[in-house]
Amino acid sequence: MMVGGSVFLAYDLIFDFLRHHDETNMRPKIIDHVFAMSLIGTVGGFMATNSIRGAFQGFLFFGLNLGFMSYWAMTMGNRPNAGQASALIYYDADVSKEEKERLEMQDQLDILTYNMLSKPAYGLADVSTKFEV
């Protein structure tokens, strides 16, 4: 039972080590996720078979198969309204225009928040040191 928990702890430690200065990190999260999964697979394969071949097989299976598939599953679960039905907001006849605009603005804010958290450097100006004429 401790081995299963240590795999999740190892993933957390590796991922946190790679993302600990996230404000200056320009790597996409998929790179860090696949790297962490590859490292866990390599160590796990070596521990299971006690050979370099097993380590390479663990790297291939966990890093390249499960790494990409699990990242896709995680991103599908992080989208707005993921895993639940859409809100189906029906406006009553007495809803004011301002209240309707407020609800629409909250929806736009949710979408913007998702984009800012999922894309590195989203919304930052591209500052170049080159002088452009």
N, C-alpha and C positions, 0 to 999 in steps of 0.2 A: 504494500500500500504506500509506503514511503517513496518508492520509485516513481509512481504515478504523480505524486505531489511534487517531486523534485523536477520532473519534466516541465510542469507549469511554472515552477519557481525559476528554473533556468531560462525559460522563455521570457519571463518578466524581467529578470536581471539583464539578459542580453539586450532586450529591446529598450529598456530604460538606459542602459549604458550608451547605446547608439543614438538615442534621442534626448539626452539630458540637457543639451543646449539647443533646444528646438527652435529658438528664435533666429539662430544663425545657420541652421541646418537646411540645406537646399535639396537633399535627397528625397525622393518620393518614399512614402512609407512602405511600399511594396518591396523595395530593395532591402530595407531593414528587416521586414518580416521574413522574406525568403532567406536572408542570411542567417537569422536566428533559427529558422526551421532546418536549414542545411547543417548548421553546427550541431544542433540537437540530434539530427539524424546520423551524422558522422560519428559522434560519440556513442550514441545508442547502438549503432551497427557494430562498432568496434567492441563494445562491451558484450554484445550478444554473441558474436562469433569469434572474438579475439584474433582477428586477422584484418589486414589492410583491405582485402576484397569485401569483407562485411562492412567496413567503414565506408567504402566507396558506394556499395549498394544502399546503405542507409542515407548517404548524401543524395544519391539520385532519387530514391523513393520519397524521402521526407522533404528534401529541398525543392526538387523540381516538380514533383507530382503534388504532394500534399501542401507544399508552401504556396503555390499559385492558387490551388483550389480553395484552401482555407482563407486566403486573403480575399478572394472573390466573395466567399460566403460572409466574411466579416463586413465588407463594404456594402453588401446587399442589406445587412442588418442595421447599418448605421444611417441609412437614408431617412429623410423625413417620412413619417407614417409607415415605416417598414414593419412588416408583420401584423399590420392591422388595416382594417378597411378605411377608406377615405372618410373624411369628416361628415360629408353630406349636410352642409349648412344650408338651411332654408330660412329665408328672411321673412319675418312677419310683415304685415302691411304697415305697422306703426314704427318700423325701424328707420331711424334717421339716416340720411346720406353720410353724415360724419361717422356714425357707428359702423356702417358698412365699409367705409374707407379704412377705419381703424382695424377691422378684422382682416381686410385684404393686405394692409401693411404688415400685420403680424405674420401672415403667410409668406410675404416677400422676405421678411427678416429671418424666418426659419430657413428659407432656401439660401440666403446669403451666408448665414452661420454655417450651414453644411458646406458650402463652397470654401469658406475661409478655413475650416478645419481639415478638409480633405485634400486641398491643393496647396503645395508649398509656395510661399511668397505670393498668395493670392491677394490682389489689391495693392501691392507695393509698386511704386514707380520704378521703372528701369533706369537706374542711374549708371551712366557710363563715364569712365575717366577720359575717354577720347574726346577731342574737340571736333565737333561736327559743324561743317559750313553749310 
